Amino acid sequence: MNIKEMTRQDCVALLKAQRLGRLACVRDHKPYVVPVHFAFGENSIFSFSLPGRKVDWMRTNPHVCLQVDDVGGVDGWRSVVVEGVFEELPKAPDPDVGMTSAERMTAPVDGDRQLAWSLLATHANWWEPGALKPGDALAPSGSHLFYQIRIEALSGRQASW
């Protein structure tokens, strides 16, 4: 078996091709790893979730890691690790609720949230993993959130026979 480092271009290609990764976060020196569906966009990873342990931990310590792989088959495997910083993508304020015209003009635009939505929506049923709780039906509207992981470092390895 031959193992070699992947180029940044190869790492990005794998991130664009895959949609399932393992997100690692840490709180109080304890690790927590969960599978997440994601979309790659420029220098960020975008995802969608319900509030819970993962989100609470990332809010406490925004430094996270995402591991994505392609096991392939008998030909070998590829694996990419993304180190980055969690950032919530809040909804823009409702312009008709309690804002002056001056405040409306300077309210944050939810462009990153729209970008996340558009990238995630290229996959069928992209919302299901982040909108379902174990054993429950679809979560109430408005309880979900979008977030991004701003990429600080990217590395990968691949193996072939």
C-alpha positions as CSV (number, residue, x, y, z in Angstrom):
1,M,0.0,0.0,0.0
2,N,1.2,3.5,-0.9
3,I,0.2,6.4,1.3
4,K,0.7,10.0,0.2
5,E,-0.3,13.5,1.2
6,M,-3.1,15.0,-0.9
7,T,-2.8,18.5,-2.5
8,R,-5.1,21.2,-1.4
9,Q,-6.8,20.9,-4.8
10,D,-7.4,17.2,-4.2
11,C,-8.7,17.9,-0.7
12,V,-11.2,20.5,-2.0
13,A,-12.3,18.0,-4.7
14,L,-13.1,15.4,-2.1
15,L,-15.0,17.9,0.0
16,K,-17.1,19.0,-3.0
17,A,-17.9,15.3,-3.9
18,Q,-18.9,14.1,-0.4
19,R,-21.7,15.2,1.9
20,L,-21.2,13.2,5.0
21,G,-18.5,13.9,7.5
22,R,-17.7,13.5,11.2
23,L,-17.7,16.6,13.2
24,A,-15.5,16.8,16.4
25,C,-15.9,19.3,19.1
26,V,-14.5,19.6,22.6
27,R,-15.8,21.0,25.9
28,D,-14.2,20.6,29.4
29,H,-11.4,18.5,27.8
30,K,-14.0,15.9,26.6
31,P,-14.3,15.1,22.9
32,Y,-17.7,14.7,21.1
33,V,-17.9,13.3,17.5
34,V,-21.1,13.2,15.4
35,P,-21.9,12.5,11.8
36,V,-23.1,15.6,9.9
37,H,-24.3,16.3,6.4
38,F,-22.5,19.3,4.9
39,A,-21.8,21.4,1.8
40,F,-18.5,22.9,0.8
41,G,-18.3,26.5,-0.2
42,E,-15.1,28.5,-0.9
43,N,-13.4,28.6,2.4
44,S,-16.2,27.3,4.6
45,I,-18.2,24.1,5.4
46,F,-21.9,24.7,5.7
47,S,-24.4,22.6,7.7
48,F,-27.8,22.6,9.4
49,S,-28.8,21.4,12.9
50,L,-31.3,21.4,15.7
51,P,-30.1,22.9,19.0
52,G,-28.6,20.3,21.2
53,R,-25.3,19.0,22.6
54,K,-23.2,19.6,19.4
55,V,-24.4,23.2,19.1
56,D,-24.0,23.9,22.8
57,W,-20.4,22.6,22.7
58,M,-19.5,24.5,19.6
59,R,-20.9,27.7,21.1
60,T,-18.7,27.1,24.2
61,N,-15.6,26.2,22.2
62,P,-15.9,27.2,18.5
63,H,-12.7,25.4,17.4
64,V,-13.8,22.2,15.6
65,C,-12.6,19.6,13.2
66,L,-14.4,17.8,10.4
67,Q,-13.1,14.5,8.9
68,V,-14.4,13.4,5.5
69,D,-13.4,10.2,3.7
70,D,-14.0,8.1,0.6
71,V,-13.3,4.5,1.3
72,G,-13.7,3.7,-2.3
73,G,-13.1,0.0,-2.4
74,V,-10.2,-2.3,-3.3
75,D,-8.4,0.6,-4.9
76,G,-7.6,2.5,-1.7
77,W,-9.0,5.4,0.3
78,R,-8.9,9.2,0.7
79,S,-9.3,11.2,3.9
80,V,-9.5,14.9,4.5
81,V,-9.3,16.7,7.9
82,V,-10.6,20.3,8.1
83,E,-9.7,22.4,11.2
84,G,-11.8,25.5,11.6
85,V,-14.0,27.8,13.6
86,F,-17.8,27.4,14.2
87,E,-20.0,30.4,13.3
88,E,-23.8,30.4,13.6
89,L,-25.6,31.9,10.7
90,P,-28.6,33.7,12.3
91,K,-31.6,34.9,10.4
92,A,-31.7,38.5,9.4
93,P,-34.2,40.4,11.6
94,D,-37.7,40.8,10.3
95,P,-37.7,44.3,8.8
96,D,-41.4,44.9,9.7
97,V,-41.0,44.1,13.4
98,G,-40.0,47.0,15.6
99,M,-37.3,48.5,13.5
100,T,-36.8,52.1,12.3
101,S,-36.1,52.7,8.6
102,A,-32.5,53.5,9.6
103,E,-32.1,50.2,11.5
104,R,-33.6,48.3,8.5
105,M,-30.9,49.8,6.2
106,T,-28.1,48.7,8.5
107,A,-29.5,45.3,9.6
108,P,-27.1,42.4,8.8
109,V,-27.9,40.6,5.5
110,D,-28.1,36.9,5.8
111,G,-26.1,36.2,2.7
112,D,-24.0,33.4,4.2
113,R,-27.2,31.8,5.4
114,Q,-28.7,32.0,1.9
115,L,-25.4,30.6,0.5
116,A,-25.6,27.7,3.0
117,W,-29.2,27.0,2.0
118,S,-28.4,27.1,-1.7
119,L,-25.4,24.7,-1.4
120,L,-27.1,22.3,0.9
121,A,-30.3,22.3,-1.2
122,T,-28.4,20.8,-4.2
123,H,-28.8,17.4,-2.4
124,A,-32.0,15.5,-2.1
125,N,-33.5,15.5,1.4
126,W,-30.6,17.7,2.7
127,W,-32.6,18.9,5.6
128,E,-33.6,15.5,7.1
129,P,-30.6,14.8,9.3
130,G,-30.6,18.2,10.8
131,A,-34.4,18.6,11.3
132,L,-35.1,15.2,13.0
133,K,-34.6,14.1,16.5
134,P,-34.2,10.4,17.3
135,G,-37.6,8.8,17.7
136,D,-39.4,12.1,16.9
137,A,-41.1,13.5,13.9
138,L,-39.9,16.7,12.1
139,A,-38.9,19.4,14.6
140,P,-40.9,22.5,14.9
141,S,-40.2,25.2,12.3
142,G,-37.8,27.9,13.6
143,S,-36.0,25.7,16.0
144,H,-33.3,24.7,13.5
145,L,-30.1,26.7,12.7
146,F,-27.6,27.0,10.0
147,Y,-23.9,27.2,10.7
148,Q,-20.5,27.4,9.0
149,I,-17.1,26.2,9.8
150,R,-14.5,28.7,8.5
151,I,-11.6,26.7,7.3
152,E,-8.3,27.5,9.0
153,A,-6.3,24.4,7.9
154,L,-7.0,21.6,5.5
155,S,-5.0,18.3,5.0
156,G,-5.5,15.0,3.5
157,R,-4.0,11.6,2.8
158,Q,-4.7,8.9,0.3
159,A,-3.8,5.3,-0.1
160,S,-3.5,3.1,-3.1
161,W,-2.3,-0.3,-3.9
